[in-house]
Amino acid sequence: MPVQDNDDKRTAEQPAVDAEEELRRKQAQSQKQQQDETSVQKSGKLLPLLNAKAEHHQSRIDTLDEKIANQTDKIDRNKANIEALNAKADKLEDTNRMLKATIGNLPGIGAIIALNEKRIQTIREEKIPEKQQKIDQAWKKIDKFTAKRDRIEHKLNRVVALNDTIKSFSIGFNKERREAFADAMTRLNGATVDCLSDKKATLEAKKQKILDTYNDPATSVVDKYKLSEQLKDVNERISALDDKIMKLARPETHYEEQTNDQLDASMKLTGDKLGEMVQKGTVDMPTLAETAVQAAQEVETLDRSKVAELADQLGIQPLANAEMQLEDDYNMIDGIINNGSKEDIDKAKTELAEGIKNMESLAENPFVPQEMRDNAVDELAKMKKQLELLSASDEVFVESWLDTMVDRGAAEYTQDGGFKVNPDYYKELPRNDRHVETMTEIQAVEVMSALVEAGIQFSAATKGENKVGITVSKNDVPALNDVMYASIGKIAHTEAAKENGGKGEKGKYETVNPEYYASLSKEQRHTRVEPIETARKIAGELQKQNIPYSAVVRKNDTVAITVSKENAQAYKQIESAVKCERAVELVNPEFFKALPKQERFAQRMDEGQARKKSAELTAKGVEHSAVFGGEKSAVTVAKKDSKRAFFSRGKMQRDAQRISGRGQQNPQQRQQTPKKRNNQGLE
């Protein structure tokens, strides 16, 4: 007798569901489940970046705590000094009272009393106020450090709360998952509002500064108009922040009072939104935090049926292994961000960029099997995500470098959230001697680091959103060109470059970096004309060595390559290597340069003869210059030393006798003389 399945609630009157239709339904459900999991997994890819960001903020807080502790110690020491000085002054006053009451009339005692009164006055009016001033300065520094610490702590709280929000997705038990999510979102909500309030306070301070300048009687009407425009912009930004704060602010019990369905729906919306942002490459902390809070609060506007639907989607599977899966995929990148140096990150980014380029070529190649192309597309997506994650570490690098410069006293943070580096140099530099280059923050830090290492003076300041202006003297523009090209592959936009840079591109000749050629003065250029194939190889080597250059393809299939005079020797070495020539060896090149052209006497010979002659001249004490380069070697002396350098005394005597006895020679000898003369001396 067959046994009926208790779970099958169909009656005899109901037709059985088609097996194929049932399979499709289950597949659709499984696919939807997979999509839901994917959105949360994508959001989890933020965890390595959040960990690195949290460590960075904590490091800054620790540094500020040390500075606050140092200032507190100074206050304690100065307070102790003030107590000691007060005690000393009191003692001197007691001594004077005793002397006046007893032996004040004796000779010399009056002088002692006067000296003590002077010492008391110095203590009361100079030394104690000086110590008190130091205490006041220390308190001001503590207030400044504390305010900065509070702002950074708000950022740290925001990062930690966002990190805990994402981690809550991977908790397997519903109750614990909801509690962890509610706690994390409460903290994220509060920290986000705190950070927005910090921005508002900064703008309020900027507004007050503008008003003070506006109300200053010395401010001109033109300047007041400009200040009114600035004030309008600041007021609009403050108003926008007020609106945002009002929308995001919630009581601390907000998430605790929500139902299970509301919490699950909030988690679903938050996970989807974070996953979407990761997919788009959005990884800046303010946007992530504000978007996560807004997504969680969308539940408040939904009806019960929609909330229940979202909650059911989250409840399909608890996603206990989400974090484990993510760490398997991104373990290498996580390690680099948390522990790697800037050089490690740059190297990884370069390798990924090259890998992406190769993978794109493979994915678009119609001559490889389709399966291989599909695999390349999948791998390409992973590599791009890794590159996005590494690129996000640039923000950490910028802040670390700036903090170091601030600690050295070479930089300062501004009230509007920007920064200034070496601002005094900008003020000292005459207006007509300033050259400014604008670039992104990460590019600016790369260039500024190289400028510091090269010992080139500069000033820098933020210019709007993610833009930095670097200022150098116009005399340092060629050096800045080399630094910029080596650091970020860009050339300085000088006035000459703007005027002349595009002429070759619009003309009949193909050009490379024409703006670099225009940025060099005529005296700074070193130009060589090469065959086109040789020029390609030389240009490739110049790029590898980060040597800036300009090139123009001429009508006879030759290429004129230009570098700066400072890079001329490096160019010659590259040229020799490309042409498979020996690098020439120079002896006393300074002597050759110092000797006027009309006073030079050069003798060409092979390398063996040139080395022998150079040794001979050195032994004789004859100043000379030499070039050892195979068959094209040469030795150069001053014309006044030419006979001494290249003719022996005996040969000179024989030449003199031959010339003086020329009239007594027979015709045959006279006919031979021109031939001999043609083979003597320099050609």
Buried (B, 14 or more C-beta within 10 A) or exposed (E): EEEEEEEEEEEEEEEEEEEEEEEEEEEEEEEEEEEBBBBBBBBBBBBBBBBBBBBBBBBBBEBBEEBBEBBEEBBEBBEEBBEEBEEBBEEBBEBBEEBEEEEBEEEEBEEBBEEBEEBBEEBBEEBBEBBEEBBEBBBEBBEBBBEBBBBBBBBBBBBBBBBBBBBBBBBEEBEEBBBBBBBBBBBBBBBBBBBBBBBBBBBBEBBEBBEEBBEEEEBEEEEBEEBEEBBEEBEEBBEEBEEBBEEBBBEEEBBEEBBEBBBBBBBBBBBBBBBBBBBEEBBEBEEBBBBBBBBBBBBEEBEEEEBBEBBEBBBBEBBEBBBEBBEEBBEEBBEBBEEBEBEBBBEBBEEBEEBBEEBBEBBEEEEEEEEEBEBBEEBBEEBBBBBBBBBBBBBBBBBBBBBEBBEEEBBBBEEBEBBBBBBEBBEEBEEEEBBBBEBBBBBBBBBBBBBBEBEBBBBBBBBEEBBBBBBBBBEBBBBBBBBBBBBBEBBBBBEBBEEBBBEBEEEEBEBBBBBBBBBBEEEBBBBBEBEEEBBEBBBEBBEEEEBBBBBBBEEEEBBBBBBBEEBEEBBBEBBBBBEEEEBBEBBBEEBBEEBEEEEBBBBBBEBEEBBEBBEEBBEEEBBBBBBBBEEBBBBBBBEEBBBBBBEEEEEEEEBEEBEEEEEEEEEEEEEEBEEEEEEEEEE
